[in-house]
Amino acid sequence: MTASLSTHVLDTARGVPARGVPVSLYARDGEQWSLLGSGETDADGRHRGLIPAGAALSPGVYRITFDTAAYAEKTGTETFFPEVAIVFEIKDASHHHVPLLLSPFGYSTYRGS
């Protein structure tokens, strides 16, 4: 079994999934970050393709970056946080879910299932 990753963005101010949020996944190698995949969240606020087909996540440090300014512009809302970057460490070959709960002046995240 290899490690897998999913993400989900919910707009808690509007009470809906956050559609169209640009998302990028990076892996850390020493002091450098390498882009692994990117795209936008779907109608359900999810992005399922951050890891390229056939690729596996090995133990290490990763970063998911959400372009919240682009989402705010699309929805005509204000944001205090133009970008949210979540850095996390994968230590085992399980599934890792990194959700983002978003509002104009705050956000939260946790390790989901």
DSSP file (Angstrom, degrees, kcal/mol; ACC not computed):
  #  RESIDUE AA STRUCTURE BP1 BP2  ACC     N-H-->O    O-->H-N    N-H-->O    O-->H-N    TCO  KAPPA ALPHA  PHI   PSI    X-CA   Y-CA   Z-CA
    1    1 A M              0   0    0      0, 0.0     2,-0.3     0, 0.0    92,-0.1   0.000 360.0 360.0 360.0 137.3    0.0    0.0    0.0
    2    2 A T        -     0   0    0      1,-0.1    56,-0.1    56,-0.0     2,-0.1  -0.766 360.0 -91.9-110.1 159.8    1.2    3.5   -0.8
    3    3 A A  B     -A   57   0A   0     54,-0.9    54,-1.0    -2,-0.3     2,-0.3  -0.409  43.3-166.0 -67.7 142.7    0.3    6.8    0.8
    4    4 A S  E     -b   95   0B   0     90,-1.7    92,-2.3    52,-0.1     2,-0.4  -0.871   3.4-154.1-128.0 164.8   -2.6    8.7   -0.8
    5    5 A L  E     +b   96   0B   0     -2,-0.3     2,-0.3    90,-0.2    46,-0.2  -0.999  13.7 171.0-143.8 138.9   -3.8   12.2   -0.5
    6    6 A S  E     -b   97   0B   0     90,-2.1    92,-2.6    -2,-0.4     2,-0.3  -0.963  10.1-162.9-139.9 160.5   -7.1   14.1   -0.9
    7    7 A T  E     -bC  98  47B   0     40,-0.8    40,-1.4    -2,-0.3     2,-0.3  -0.968   3.7-170.4-142.1 158.8   -8.3   17.6   -0.1
    8    8 A H  E     -bC  99  46B   0     90,-0.6    92,-2.9    -2,-0.3     2,-0.5  -0.978   8.3-155.8-150.8 131.0  -11.6   19.3    0.3
    9    9 A V  E     -b  100   0B   0     36,-3.0     9,-2.6    -2,-0.3     2,-0.4  -0.959   9.3-171.5-117.1 126.0  -12.4   23.0    0.6
   10   10 A L  E     -bD 101  17B   0     90,-2.5    92,-3.2    -2,-0.5     2,-1.1  -0.961  20.8-140.7-116.7 131.8  -15.6   24.3    2.3
   11   11 A D  E  >> -bD 102  16B   0      5,-3.0     4,-1.7    -2,-0.4     5,-1.6  -0.775  20.8-176.5 -88.5  97.7  -16.7   27.9    2.3
   12   12 A T  T  45S+     0   0    0     90,-2.1    91,-0.2    -2,-1.1    -1,-0.2   0.741  77.6  58.4 -73.3 -22.3  -18.0   28.1    5.8
   13   13 A A  T  45S+     0   0    0     89,-0.9    -1,-0.2     1,-0.2    90,-0.1   0.867 118.4  30.7 -72.1 -36.3  -19.2   31.8    5.4
   14   14 A R  T  45S-     0   0    0     -3,-0.3    -2,-0.2     2,-0.2    -1,-0.2   0.587 104.7-127.2 -97.4 -13.4  -21.4   30.8    2.4
   15   15 A G  T  <5S+     0   0    0     -4,-1.7    -3,-0.2     1,-0.3    -2,-0.0   0.845  72.0 102.7  71.6  34.3  -22.2   27.3    3.6
   16   16 A V  E   <S-D   11   0B   0     -5,-1.6    -5,-3.0     3,-0.0    -1,-0.3  -0.940  81.4 -85.7-141.2 160.7  -21.2   25.6    0.4
   17   17 A P  E     -D   10   0B   0      0, 0.0     2,-1.1     0, 0.0    -7,-0.3  -0.439  49.0-114.5 -62.4 145.5  -18.3   23.6   -1.1
   18   18 A A    >   -     0   0    0     -9,-2.6     3,-0.6    26,-0.2     2,-0.3  -0.729  37.2-164.5 -89.4  97.7  -15.6   26.0   -2.5
   19   19 A R  T 3   +     0   0    0     -2,-1.1    23,-0.2     1,-0.2    24,-0.1  -0.617  64.2  19.5 -83.9 137.9  -15.6   25.4   -6.2
   20   20 A G  T 3  S+     0   0    0     21,-1.9    -1,-0.2    -2,-0.3    22,-0.1   0.707  73.9 153.7  82.7  21.3  -12.8   26.6   -8.4
   21   21 A V    <   -     0   0    0     -3,-0.6    20,-1.5    21,-0.2    -1,-0.2  -0.742  45.7-126.4 -82.4 120.5  -10.1   27.1   -5.8
   22   22 A P  E     -G   40   0C   0      0, 0.0    45,-2.7     0, 0.0     2,-0.4  -0.503  33.9-173.3 -66.3 131.5   -6.6   26.7   -7.4
   23   23 A V  E     -GH  39  66C   0     16,-3.3    16,-2.0    -2,-0.2     2,-0.4  -0.980  10.3-173.3-131.5 138.7   -4.6   24.1   -5.4
   24   24 A S  E     -GH  38  65C   0     41,-2.1    41,-2.7    -2,-0.4     2,-0.5  -0.992  11.1-150.8-133.3 143.3   -1.0   23.0   -5.7
   25   25 A L  E     -GH  37  64C   0     12,-3.0    11,-3.4    -2,-0.4    12,-1.3  -0.952  17.0-177.1-114.8 131.2    0.9   20.2   -4.1
   26   26 A Y  E     -GH  35  63C   0     37,-2.7    37,-2.3    -2,-0.5     2,-0.4  -0.914  16.1-146.8-124.8 151.0    4.7   20.5   -3.4
   27   27 A A  E     -GH  34  62C   0      7,-2.4     7,-2.8    -2,-0.3     2,-0.5  -0.938  20.4-129.8-113.4 141.2    7.2   18.1   -1.9
   28   28 A R  E     +G   33   0C   0     33,-2.8     2,-0.4    -2,-0.4    33,-0.4  -0.777  22.8 179.6 -94.0 133.0   10.2   19.3    0.1
   29   29 A D  E >   -G   32   0C   0      3,-3.0     3,-1.9    -2,-0.5     2,-0.5  -0.880  69.2 -54.4-129.4  97.9   13.7   18.2   -0.7
   30   30 A G  T 3  S-     0   0    0     -2,-0.4    -2,-0.0     1,-0.3     0, 0.0  -0.598 121.6 -21.1  68.7-119.0   16.1   19.8    1.7
   31   31 A E  T 3  S+     0   0    0     -2,-0.5     2,-0.3    -3,-0.1    -1,-0.3   0.427 123.1  89.8 -99.5  -1.4   15.3   23.6    1.4
   32   32 A Q  E <   -G   29   0C   0     -3,-1.9    -3,-3.0     2,-0.0     2,-0.4  -0.686  62.5-147.9 -99.7 149.4   13.7   23.3   -2.0
   33   33 A W  E     -G   28   0C   0     -2,-0.3     2,-0.5    -5,-0.2    -5,-0.2  -0.962  10.9-159.8-114.0 133.2   10.0   22.7   -2.9
   34   34 A S  E     -G   27   0C   0     -7,-2.8    -7,-2.4    -2,-0.4     2,-0.3  -0.954  20.6-122.6-115.7 129.9    9.1   20.8   -6.1
   35   35 A L  E     +G   26   0C   0     -2,-0.5    -9,-0.3    -9,-0.2     3,-0.1  -0.534  30.5 174.5 -70.1 126.5    5.7   21.0   -7.6
   36   36 A L  E     -     0   0C   0    -11,-3.4     2,-0.3     1,-0.4   -10,-0.2   0.754  61.5 -24.5-100.9 -34.4    4.0   17.6   -7.9
   37   37 A G  E     -G   25   0C   0    -12,-1.3   -12,-3.0    14,-0.1    -1,-0.4  -0.976  54.5-173.7-172.8 160.3    0.5   18.6   -9.2
   38   38 A S  E     +G   24   0C   0     -2,-0.3     2,-0.3   -14,-0.2   -14,-0.2  -0.968  20.2 122.3-157.1 168.6   -2.0   21.4   -9.4
   39   39 A G  E     -G   23   0C   0    -16,-2.0   -16,-3.3    -2,-0.3     2,-0.3  -0.975  52.0 -69.3 165.0-159.1   -5.5   22.2  -10.5
   40   40 A E  E     -G   22   0C   0     -2,-0.3     2,-0.1   -18,-0.3     6,-0.1  -0.913  44.0-100.8-126.2 153.3   -8.8   23.5   -9.2
   41   41 A T        -     0   0    0    -20,-1.5   -21,-1.9    -2,-0.3     6,-0.2  -0.401  40.5-126.9 -68.6 149.4  -11.4   22.2   -6.8
   42   42 A D    >   -     0   0    0      4,-3.0     3,-2.4   -23,-0.2   -22,-0.2  -0.078  40.6 -75.4 -86.2-170.8  -14.5   20.7   -8.4
   43   43 A A  T 3  S+     0   0    0      1,-0.3   -24,-0.2   -24,-0.1    -2,-0.1   0.733 134.7  52.3 -61.3 -23.2  -18.2   21.5   -7.7
   44   44 A D  T 3  S-     0   0    0      2,-0.2    -1,-0.3   -26,-0.1   -26,-0.2   0.333 120.8-108.9 -93.9   6.4  -18.0   19.5   -4.5
   45   45 A G  S <  S+     0   0    0     -3,-2.4   -36,-3.0     1,-0.3     2,-0.3   0.635  79.4 125.9  77.9  14.7  -14.9   21.5   -3.4
   46   46 A R  E     -C    8   0B   0    -38,-0.2    -4,-3.0    -6,-0.1     2,-0.4  -0.754  46.9-161.0-109.1 152.4  -12.6   18.5   -3.9
   47   47 A H  E     +C    7   0B   0    -40,-1.4   -40,-0.8    -2,-0.3     3,-0.3  -0.967  13.9 171.5-128.7 116.2   -9.4   18.0   -5.8
   48   48 A R        +     0   0    0     -2,-0.4     3,-0.3     1,-0.2   -43,-0.1   0.487  65.6  63.1-102.5  -5.4   -8.7   14.4   -6.5
   49   49 A G        +     0   0    0      1,-0.2   -11,-0.2     4,-0.0    -1,-0.2  -0.015  55.3 116.6-115.4  31.5   -5.7   14.6   -8.9
   50   50 A L  S    S+     0   0    0     -3,-0.3   -25,-0.2   -45,-0.2    -1,-0.2   0.828  71.6  63.7 -68.5 -29.2   -3.0   16.3   -7.0
   51   51 A I  S    S-     0   0    0     -3,-0.3     3,-0.1   -46,-0.2   -14,-0.1  -0.848  96.9-116.4 -96.0 123.8   -0.7   13.3   -7.3
   52   52 A P    >   -     0   0    0      0, 0.0     3,-2.3     0, 0.0    -2,-0.1  -0.223  43.1 -85.8 -57.3 146.8    0.1   12.5  -11.0
   53   53 A A  T 3  S+     0   0    0      1,-0.3     3,-0.1    -4,-0.1    -4,-0.0  -0.281 116.1  15.6 -54.5 132.4   -1.2    9.1  -12.2
   54   54 A G  T 3  S+     0   0    0      1,-0.3    -1,-0.3    -3,-0.1     2,-0.2   0.301 100.7 118.3  85.3  -9.5    1.2    6.3  -11.4
   55   55 A A    <   -     0   0    0     -3,-2.3     2,-0.3    -4,-0.1    -1,-0.3  -0.554  48.3-154.3 -88.8 156.2    3.1    8.4   -8.8
   56   56 A A        -     0   0    0     -2,-0.2     2,-0.6    -3,-0.1   -52,-0.1  -0.947  16.3-122.5-128.0 149.3    3.3    7.5   -5.1
   57   57 A L  B     -A    3   0A   0    -54,-1.0   -54,-0.9    -2,-0.3     3,-0.1  -0.823  29.0-163.4 -91.7 122.8    3.8    9.7   -2.0
   58   58 A S        -     0   0    0     -2,-0.6    32,-0.2     1,-0.1    34,-0.1  -0.568  40.8 -70.9 -95.9 166.3    6.8    8.6    0.0
   59   59 A P  S    S+     0   0    0      0, 0.0     2,-0.3     0, 0.0    32,-0.2  -0.317  88.2  92.1 -55.5 137.9    7.5    9.6    3.6
   60   60 A G  E    S- I   0  90C   0     30,-2.0    30,-3.0    -3,-0.1     2,-0.4  -0.970  75.7 -57.9 162.2-173.9    8.4   13.3    3.7
   61   61 A V  E     - I   0  89C   0    -33,-0.4   -33,-2.8    -2,-0.3     2,-0.3  -0.841  49.0-179.8-103.6 134.7    7.2   16.8    4.1
   62   62 A Y  E     -HI  27  88C   0     26,-3.0    26,-2.5    -2,-0.4     2,-0.4  -0.861  15.4-150.5-130.4 161.3    4.6   18.2    1.7
   63   63 A R  E     -HI  26  87C   0    -37,-2.3   -37,-2.7    -2,-0.3     2,-0.5  -0.993   0.5-161.9-137.2 129.5    2.8   21.5    1.2
   64   64 A I  E     -HI  25  86C   0     22,-2.5    22,-2.9    -2,-0.4     2,-0.5  -0.950  14.2-162.5-105.1 128.3   -0.7   22.2   -0.2
   65   65 A T  E     -HI  24  85C   0    -41,-2.7   -41,-2.1    -2,-0.5     2,-0.5  -0.953   2.9-162.1-115.5 128.7   -1.2   25.8   -1.3
   66   66 A F  E     -HI  23  84C   0     18,-3.1    18,-2.2    -2,-0.5     2,-1.6  -0.939  15.9-141.6-110.6 125.2   -4.7   27.2   -1.9
   67   67 A D     >  +     0   0    0    -45,-2.7     4,-1.4    -2,-0.5     3,-0.2  -0.633  31.1 167.9 -85.5  82.7   -5.0   30.4   -3.9
   68   68 A T  H  >  +     0   0    0     -2,-1.6     4,-2.4    14,-0.2    15,-0.2   0.742  69.1  63.3 -73.2 -23.4   -7.8   31.9   -1.8
   69   69 A A  H  > S+     0   0    0     13,-2.4     4,-2.3     2,-0.2    -1,-0.2   0.913 103.2  49.1 -65.2 -41.6   -7.4   35.3   -3.5
   70   70 A A  H  > S+     0   0    0     12,-0.3     4,-2.1    -3,-0.2    -2,-0.2   0.903 112.1  48.8 -63.6 -40.6   -8.5   33.8   -6.8
   71   71 A Y  H  X S+     0   0    0     -4,-1.4     4,-1.9     2,-0.2    -2,-0.2   0.917 110.1  50.9 -65.5 -42.7  -11.5   32.1   -5.1
   72   72 A A  H  X>S+     0   0    0     -4,-2.4     5,-2.3     1,-0.2     4,-0.9   0.897 110.3  50.0 -61.1 -40.7  -12.5   35.4   -3.4
   73   73 A E  H ><5S+     0   0    0     -4,-2.3     3,-0.5     1,-0.2    -1,-0.2   0.918 110.0  50.3 -64.5 -42.4  -12.3   37.2   -6.7
   74   74 A K  H 3<5S+     0   0    0     -4,-2.1    -1,-0.2     1,-0.2    -2,-0.2   0.849 117.7  39.4 -63.0 -34.5  -14.5   34.5   -8.4
   75   75 A T  H 3<5S-     0   0    0     -4,-1.9    -1,-0.2    -5,-0.1    -2,-0.2   0.458 108.4-120.4 -97.6  -2.0  -17.1   34.7   -5.7
   76   76 A G  T <<5 +     0   0    0     -4,-0.9     2,-0.3    -3,-0.5    -3,-0.2   0.833  69.2 130.0  67.8  32.3  -17.0   38.5   -5.2
   77   77 A T      < -     0   0    0     -5,-2.3     2,-0.2    -6,-0.2    -1,-0.2  -0.727  58.2-112.3-114.9 166.5  -16.0   38.2   -1.6
   78   78 A E        -     0   0    0     -2,-0.3     2,-0.3    -3,-0.1    -1,-0.0  -0.644  29.0-168.1 -92.2 152.3  -13.3   39.8    0.5
   79   79 A T        -     0   0    0     -2,-0.2    26,-0.2     1,-0.1   -10,-0.0  -0.995  24.4-167.0-142.7 140.3  -10.4   37.8    2.0
   80   80 A F  S    S+     0   0    0     24,-2.8    25,-0.1    -2,-0.3    -1,-0.1   0.708  88.9  57.3 -88.4 -25.9   -7.7   38.6    4.6
   81   81 A F        -     0   0    0     23,-0.5    -1,-0.2     1,-0.1     3,-0.1  -0.878  61.6-177.2-109.9  99.3   -5.7   35.6    3.6
   82   82 A P  S    S+     0   0    0      0, 0.0   -13,-2.4     0, 0.0   -12,-0.3   0.696  76.3  20.8 -71.1 -16.6   -4.8   35.7   -0.1
   83   83 A E        -     0   0    0    -15,-0.2     2,-0.5   -16,-0.2   -16,-0.2  -0.991  63.7-157.2-150.3 141.4   -3.1   32.3    0.1
   84   84 A V  E     -I   66   0C   0    -18,-2.2   -18,-3.1    -2,-0.3     2,-0.5  -0.987  11.9-172.4-120.5 123.0   -3.3   29.4    2.6
   85   85 A A  E     -I   65   0C   0     -2,-0.5     2,-0.6   -20,-0.2   -20,-0.2  -0.969   2.6-167.6-117.3 122.5   -0.3   27.0    2.7
   86   86 A I  E     -I   64   0C   0    -22,-2.9   -22,-2.5    -2,-0.5     2,-0.5  -0.945   3.5-163.7-113.3 118.6   -0.6   23.9    4.8
   87   87 A V  E     +I   63   0C   0     -2,-0.6     2,-0.3   -24,-0.2   -24,-0.2  -0.876  19.4 162.8-103.7 131.7    2.7   22.0    5.5
   88   88 A F  E     -I   62   0C   0    -26,-2.5   -26,-3.0    -2,-0.5     2,-0.5  -0.934  30.9-125.1-145.0 164.2    2.4   18.4    6.7
   89   89 A E  E     -I   61   0C   0     -2,-0.3     2,-0.5   -28,-0.2   -28,-0.2  -0.957  10.3-152.4-120.2 130.6    4.5   15.3    7.1
   90   90 A I  E     +I   60   0C   0    -30,-3.0   -30,-2.0    -2,-0.5     3,-0.1  -0.881  23.0 163.5 -98.1 125.5    3.6   11.9    5.7
   91   91 A K        +     0   0    0     -2,-0.5     2,-0.3   -32,-0.2    -1,-0.1   0.539  59.2  31.8-116.9 -13.8    5.2    9.1    7.8
   92   92 A D  S    S-     0   0    0    -34,-0.1     2,-0.4     2,-0.1    -1,-0.1  -0.843  83.0-100.1-141.8 176.2    3.3    6.0    6.6
   93   93 A A  S    S+     0   0    0     -2,-0.3     2,-0.1   -90,-0.1   -35,-0.0  -0.180  79.8 111.8 -94.5  41.0    1.5    4.5    3.7
   94   94 A S  S    S-     0   0    0     -2,-0.4   -90,-1.7     1,-0.1     2,-0.4  -0.430  77.5 -80.7-102.2-178.5   -2.0    5.4    4.7
   95   95 A H  E     -b    4   0B   0    -92,-0.2     2,-0.5    -2,-0.1   -90,-0.2  -0.682  41.3-160.2 -83.2 137.0   -4.6    7.8    3.3
   96   96 A H  E     -b    5   0B   0    -92,-2.3   -90,-2.1    -2,-0.4     2,-0.5  -0.980   5.7-170.1-121.4 123.5   -4.1   11.4    4.2
   97   97 A H  E     -bE   6 112B   0     15,-0.8    15,-2.9    -2,-0.5   -90,-0.2  -0.963   2.4-174.0-116.2 124.5   -7.0   13.9    3.9
   98   98 A V  E     -b    7   0B   0    -92,-2.6   -90,-0.6    -2,-0.5    13,-0.2  -0.839  11.6-175.1-121.3  91.5   -6.2   17.6    4.4
   99   99 A P  E     -b    8   0B   0      0, 0.0    11,-0.6     0, 0.0     2,-0.4  -0.477  12.9-149.2 -85.3 158.6   -9.4   19.7    4.4
  100  100 A L  E     -bF   9 109B   0    -92,-2.9   -90,-2.5     9,-0.2     2,-0.6  -0.992   2.3-160.4-128.2 123.5   -9.6   23.5    4.5
  101  101 A L  E     -bF  10 108B   0      7,-2.9     7,-2.0    -2,-0.4     2,-0.4  -0.929  25.5-166.0-101.8 120.1  -12.5   25.3    6.1
  102  102 A L  E     +bF  11 107B   0    -92,-3.2   -90,-2.1    -2,-0.6   -89,-0.9  -0.874  23.0 159.0-120.9 137.8  -12.5   28.8    4.7
  103  103 A S  E >   - F   0 106B   0      3,-2.2     3,-1.1    -2,-0.4    -2,-0.0  -0.920  54.3 -95.4-141.8 169.1  -14.1   32.1    5.5
  104  104 A P  T 3  S+     0   0    0      0, 0.0   -24,-2.8     0, 0.0   -23,-0.5   0.819 121.0  24.5 -58.4 -32.3  -13.1   35.7    4.6
  105  105 A F  T 3  S+     0   0    0    -26,-0.2     2,-0.3   -25,-0.1   -26,-0.1   0.126 126.6  22.2-123.5  21.9  -11.2   36.4    7.8
  106  106 A G  E <   -F  103   0B   0     -3,-1.1    -3,-2.2   -25,-0.1     2,-0.3  -0.976  51.3-168.5-172.7 165.1  -10.1   32.9    9.0
  107  107 A Y  E     -F  102   0B   0     -2,-0.3     2,-0.3    -5,-0.2    -5,-0.2  -0.976   4.4-165.4-155.8 160.1   -9.5   29.3    8.1
  108  108 A S  E     -F  101   0B   0     -7,-2.0    -7,-2.9    -2,-0.3     2,-0.3  -0.975   4.7-176.3-145.9 161.3   -8.9   26.0    9.8
  109  109 A T  E     +F  100   0B   0     -2,-0.3     2,-0.3    -9,-0.2    -9,-0.2  -0.943   3.7 173.4-149.7 167.0   -7.6   22.6    8.8
  110  110 A Y        -     0   0    0    -11,-0.6     2,-0.9    -2,-0.3    -2,-0.0  -0.960  45.7 -84.2-164.1 169.0   -7.1   19.2   10.4
  111  111 A R        -     0   0    0     -2,-0.3   -13,-0.2   -13,-0.2     2,-0.1  -0.799  54.8-172.5 -86.8 113.4   -6.1   15.7    9.4
  112  112 A G  B      E   97   0B   0    -15,-2.9   -15,-0.8    -2,-0.9    -1,-0.0  -0.131 360.0 360.0 -91.6-169.7   -9.2   14.1    8.1
  113  113 A S              0   0    0    -17,-0.1   -18,-0.1    -2,-0.1   -15,-0.1   0.360 360.0 360.0-123.6 360.0  -10.0   10.6    7.1
